[in-house]
Amino acid sequence: MHKRKLAGLIALGAAASLALAGCSNGSADGGSDGDKGTITLGYLPAWTDGLSTAYLLQDQLERLGYTVEMDEQVDAGVLYTSLSEGGFDVYPSAWPEVTHASYMEEYGDRIDDLGAYYEGAVLTIAVPEYVDIDSIEELKGAADRFEGKIYGIEPGAGLTAQTQDVMMPEYGLDDEYELVTSSTATMLTTLEDKIDREEDVVVTLWRPFWANDAYPVKDLEDPKGAMGDPEALHFLGKSGFADEFPEAAEYISKIKLDDAAYAALESLVTGDEYEGDPEGAVDAWLAEHGDAYEGLMTD
């Protein structure tokens, strides 16, 4: 089932790419393509927080009368650069306070914060539940058990930088371990394969994320706080977004999701039941969580 979920996640990104064939990535001026203009959402398909909230925003902004286009990005650095240059309008799930702080330092003066929608997101280092260690400190001197590897996600991710530049030196792991980067899907495939064989493995994860419930994993304690403090997830817009799309900006600022509402949205959008049908997943979520926040439109 987990492999089907991963395949579905990849398929969602492919479907978005096909839907965008021949479409411009730029925004239209108010009133050009839709009654209220076109808003383009930029996201990384492998990062399921942004994928899920992108489809929620698409649904809600279209109900407000906007035309919405989806712009699949390939890397966090490219995404922030493009947003700061006005290449698209909204990044629907940023971690600007800690994880993406370096990007905000570089591009923040050309990006507008449209509001936080989720509180308490965290970066983690995790192992399967059957592994008999409970703290990052215990990885020191145990590299042979893990083949000297920590499996991570995309090279440009804030989680990657936090792990490689802060956590590993802080715990003295940089001489013993290699941080293996590739993609979120590849990391999860490795995790699943290791769990199937009951082998030791250590990976980079985060919360909220569906994989924490889908796999028997546990977060390692971080007594040095090297993975960073909890932070909020934000909607970010290109500079001047609120002036160009004031109604959309006001609506976006009111979106607030608790753990239950967020988990249900992510599970439906990335899960098996609505594989390849994210719009149907959002409709199902609206039917169950129509009171998730004030102003949510369901019909």
C-alpha positions as CSV (number, residue, x, y, z in Angstrom):
1,M,0.0,0.0,0.0
2,H,2.8,2.4,0.8
3,K,4.4,1.8,-2.6
4,R,1.1,2.6,-4.2
5,K,1.0,5.8,-2.2
6,L,4.5,6.8,-3.4
7,A,3.5,5.9,-7.0
8,G,0.4,8.1,-6.6
9,L,2.4,11.0,-5.3
10,I,4.7,10.8,-8.4
11,A,1.7,10.5,-10.6
12,L,0.2,13.7,-9.2
13,G,3.3,15.6,-10.2
14,A,3.3,14.1,-13.7
15,A,-0.4,15.0,-14.1
16,A,0.3,18.6,-13.1
17,S,3.1,18.8,-15.6
18,L,0.8,17.5,-18.4
19,A,-1.9,19.9,-17.4
20,L,0.6,22.8,-17.7
21,A,1.8,21.9,-21.2
22,G,1.6,25.0,-23.3
23,C,0.6,27.2,-20.4
24,S,2.5,30.3,-19.3
25,N,4.0,30.3,-15.8
26,G,3.5,34.0,-15.4
27,S,0.4,35.7,-13.9
28,A,-2.3,37.4,-15.9
29,D,-3.4,40.9,-15.0
30,G,-6.6,41.2,-13.1
31,G,-9.6,40.3,-15.4
32,S,-7.6,38.9,-18.3
33,D,-8.2,35.1,-18.2
34,G,-10.8,34.8,-15.4
35,D,-13.3,37.2,-13.9
36,K,-10.8,38.2,-11.3
37,G,-7.5,37.2,-13.0
38,T,-5.1,34.3,-13.0
39,I,-3.2,33.2,-9.9
40,T,-0.3,30.7,-10.3
41,L,0.7,28.4,-7.5
42,G,4.2,27.1,-7.4
43,Y,5.0,23.9,-5.5
44,L,7.3,20.9,-5.3
45,P,5.2,17.8,-6.0
46,A,7.3,15.6,-3.6
47,W,6.7,17.9,-0.7
48,T,3.2,16.9,0.3
49,D,2.4,19.8,2.6
50,G,2.7,22.2,-0.4
51,L,1.0,19.7,-2.8
52,S,-2.0,19.3,-0.5
53,T,-2.5,23.0,0.3
54,A,-2.0,23.9,-3.4
55,Y,-5.0,21.8,-4.4
56,L,-7.0,23.3,-1.5
57,L,-6.1,26.8,-2.6
58,Q,-6.9,25.9,-6.2
59,D,-10.4,24.9,-5.1
60,Q,-11.0,27.8,-2.9
61,L,-9.6,30.5,-5.2
62,E,-11.6,29.2,-8.2
63,R,-14.7,29.5,-6.0
64,L,-13.8,33.1,-5.5
65,G,-13.7,33.6,-9.2
66,Y,-10.0,33.4,-10.0
67,T,-8.4,31.2,-12.7
68,V,-5.7,29.1,-11.0
69,E,-2.7,27.5,-12.7
70,M,-0.3,25.0,-11.1
71,D,3.4,25.5,-11.6
72,E,5.5,22.5,-10.7
73,Q,9.0,23.5,-9.4
74,V,12.0,21.3,-9.3
75,D,14.1,22.6,-6.3
76,A,13.6,24.8,-3.3
77,G,16.3,27.2,-4.5
78,V,14.7,27.6,-7.9
79,L,11.3,28.0,-6.3
80,Y,12.3,30.9,-4.1
81,T,14.2,32.5,-6.9
82,S,11.2,32.3,-9.2
83,L,8.8,33.6,-6.5
84,S,11.0,36.5,-5.7
85,E,11.2,37.4,-9.4
86,G,7.4,37.1,-9.9
87,G,7.6,33.9,-11.9
88,F,4.5,32.7,-10.1
89,D,2.2,34.1,-7.5
90,V,2.0,32.0,-4.4
91,Y,4.1,29.3,-2.7
92,P,1.4,27.4,-0.7
93,S,3.5,25.9,2.1
94,A,6.7,27.5,3.2
95,W,8.9,26.9,6.3
96,P,10.3,30.5,6.5
97,E,11.0,30.8,10.2
98,V,13.7,28.1,10.6
99,T,13.9,25.5,7.8
100,H,13.9,28.0,4.9
101,A,15.4,30.9,6.9
102,S,18.4,31.1,4.6
103,Y,16.2,31.5,1.5
104,M,14.2,34.2,3.3
105,E,17.4,36.0,4.2
106,E,18.4,36.1,0.5
107,Y,15.0,36.7,-1.1
108,G,12.7,37.8,1.7
109,D,12.7,41.5,0.8
110,R,11.1,40.5,-2.5
111,I,8.5,38.1,-1.1
112,D,5.3,38.8,0.9
113,D,4.2,36.7,3.9
114,L,0.5,36.0,3.4
115,G,0.0,34.3,6.7
116,A,0.6,31.1,8.7
117,Y,-1.8,28.2,8.3
118,Y,-0.3,25.6,10.6
119,E,1.6,25.9,13.9
120,G,4.2,23.5,15.4
121,A,6.0,22.0,12.3
122,V,9.3,20.3,13.2
123,L,12.2,18.6,11.4
124,T,13.2,15.2,12.7
125,I,15.8,12.4,12.4
126,A,14.0,9.1,12.5
127,V,14.6,5.3,12.7
128,P,12.2,2.3,12.5
129,E,10.6,1.5,15.8
130,Y,12.5,-1.8,16.1
131,V,15.9,0.0,16.2
132,D,17.1,0.0,19.8
133,I,18.4,3.6,19.9
134,D,16.3,6.6,21.0
135,S,18.5,9.7,20.6
136,I,20.6,11.3,17.9
137,E,23.5,11.1,20.4
138,E,23.4,7.3,20.1
139,L,24.2,7.4,16.4
140,K,27.8,8.4,17.3
141,G,30.0,5.3,17.0
142,A,27.2,3.3,15.5
143,A,27.8,4.1,11.8
144,D,28.5,0.4,10.9
145,R,25.0,-0.5,11.9
146,F,23.6,2.0,9.3
147,E,26.3,1.5,6.6
148,G,27.5,5.0,7.4
149,K,24.5,6.6,5.8
150,I,21.7,8.9,6.7
151,Y,19.1,9.0,4.0
152,G,17.8,12.5,3.2
153,I,15.6,14.2,0.6
154,E,16.4,16.9,-2.1
155,P,19.8,18.6,-2.0
156,G,18.2,22.1,-1.9
157,A,15.8,21.4,0.9
158,G,16.1,23.3,4.2
159,L,15.9,19.9,6.0
160,T,19.0,18.8,4.1
161,A,21.0,22.0,5.1
162,Q,19.9,21.7,8.7
163,T,20.9,18.1,8.9
164,Q,24.2,18.4,7.1
165,D,25.4,21.9,8.3
166,V,24.1,21.9,11.8
167,M,23.0,18.5,13.2
168,M,25.8,16.3,11.9
169,P,28.6,18.6,13.1
170,E,26.8,19.3,16.4
171,Y,26.7,15.6,17.2
172,G,30.1,14.7,15.7
173,L,28.5,12.6,13.0
174,D,30.0,14.3,9.9
175,D,33.1,12.1,10.0
176,E,31.2,8.9,10.4
177,Y,28.1,9.3,8.2
178,E,27.3,10.4,4.7
179,L,24.0,12.3,4.1
180,V,22.6,10.6,1.0
181,T,20.4,13.1,-0.9
182,S,18.1,12.4,-3.8
183,S,14.4,12.9,-3.5
184,T,11.6,12.5,-1.0
185,A,10.2,9.6,-2.9
186,T,13.6,7.8,-3.1
187,M,14.2,8.3,0.6
188,L,10.8,6.8,1.4
189,T,11.4,3.9,-0.9
190,T,14.7,3.2,0.9
191,L,12.9,3.4,4.2
192,E,10.2,1.0,3.2
193,D,12.6,-1.5,1.7
194,K,14.7,-1.4,4.9
195,I,11.7,-1.9,7.1
196,D,10.5,-4.8,4.9
197,R,13.8,-6.5,5.6
198,E,13.9,-5.3,9.3
199,E,17.3,-3.6,8.7
200,D,18.7,-0.6,10.5
201,V,18.2,2.7,8.7
202,V,18.2,6.4,9.7
203,V,16.3,9.0,7.7
204,T,15.4,12.7,7.7
205,L,11.7,13.3,8.3
206,W,9.4,16.1,9.4
207,R,6.1,16.7,11.0
208,P,3.4,17.1,9.8
209,F,4.0,14.4,7.1
210,W,1.9,11.4,6.3
211,A,4.9,9.0,6.4
212,N,5.0,9.3,10.2
213,D,1.7,7.4,10.4
214,A,2.2,5.2,7.4
215,Y,5.5,3.6,8.5
216,P,6.5,2.2,12.0
217,V,9.1,4.9,12.7
218,K,10.1,7.0,15.7
219,D,11.7,10.4,16.1
220,L,15.1,10.3,17.8
221,E,15.4,12.7,20.7
222,D,17.4,15.8,19.9
223,P,18.9,17.0,23.2
224,K,21.1,19.6,21.6
225,G,18.2,21.1,19.6
226,A,20.2,20.8,16.4
227,M,17.2,20.1,14.1
228,G,15.8,23.5,15.0
229,D,12.8,24.9,16.9
230,P,9.2,24.2,16.0
231,E,7.9,26.7,13.4
232,A,4.7,27.6,11.5
233,L,4.0,26.8,7.9
234,H,3.2,29.9,5.8
235,F,1.7,31.0,2.5
236,L,4.2,33.2,0.7
237,G,3.3,35.5,-2.2
238,K,5.3,37.4,-4.8
239,S,6.0,41.0,-3.9
240,G,2.8,43.1,-4.4
241,F,0.5,40.1,-4.4
242,A,-2.0,41.6,-2.0
243,D,-2.2,44.8,-4.1
244,E,-2.9,42.8,-7.3
245,F,-5.2,40.3,-5.7
246,P,-6.6,41.8,-2.5
247,E,-9.5,39.5,-2.1
248,A,-7.4,36.4,-2.5
249,A,-4.8,37.7,-0.1
250,E,-7.4,38.4,2.5
251,Y,-8.9,34.9,2.1
252,I,-5.5,33.2,2.3
253,S,-4.6,35.0,5.5
254,K,-7.6,33.4,7.3
255,I,-6.7,29.8,6.5
256,K,-5.8,27.9,9.7
257,L,-5.5,24.1,9.9
258,D,-5.2,22.1,13.1
259,D,-3.6,18.6,13.2
260,A,-6.7,16.7,12.3
261,A,-7.8,18.9,9.4
262,Y,-4.2,19.0,8.0
263,A,-3.6,15.2,8.3
264,A,-6.9,14.4,6.6
265,L,-6.2,16.8,3.7
266,E,-2.7,15.4,3.1
267,S,-3.9,11.8,3.5
268,L,-6.7,12.3,0.9
269,V,-4.7,14.2,-1.6
270,T,-1.7,11.8,-1.6
271,G,-3.5,8.6,-0.7
272,D,-4.7,5.6,-2.8
273,E,-8.5,6.3,-2.7
274,Y,-8.2,9.4,-4.9
275,E,-5.0,8.5,-6.8
276,G,-4.7,10.8,-9.8
277,D,-7.8,12.8,-8.7
278,P,-6.7,15.6,-6.3
279,E,-9.8,17.6,-7.0
280,G,-11.9,14.7,-5.8
281,A,-9.7,14.4,-2.7
282,V,-10.3,18.0,-1.9
283,D,-14.1,17.6,-2.4
284,A,-14.0,14.7,0.0
285,W,-12.1,16.7,2.5
286,L,-14.5,19.6,2.3
287,A,-17.4,17.2,3.0
288,E,-15.8,16.1,6.2
289,H,-14.0,19.3,7.3
290,G,-16.3,22.0,6.1
291,D,-15.8,23.9,9.4
292,A,-12.0,23.6,9.4
293,Y,-11.6,27.4,9.5
294,E,-13.8,30.5,9.2
295,G,-14.8,31.3,5.6
296,L,-14.1,27.9,4.1
297,M,-16.3,27.5,1.0
298,T,-17.9,24.1,0.5
299,D,-20.6,24.8,-2.1
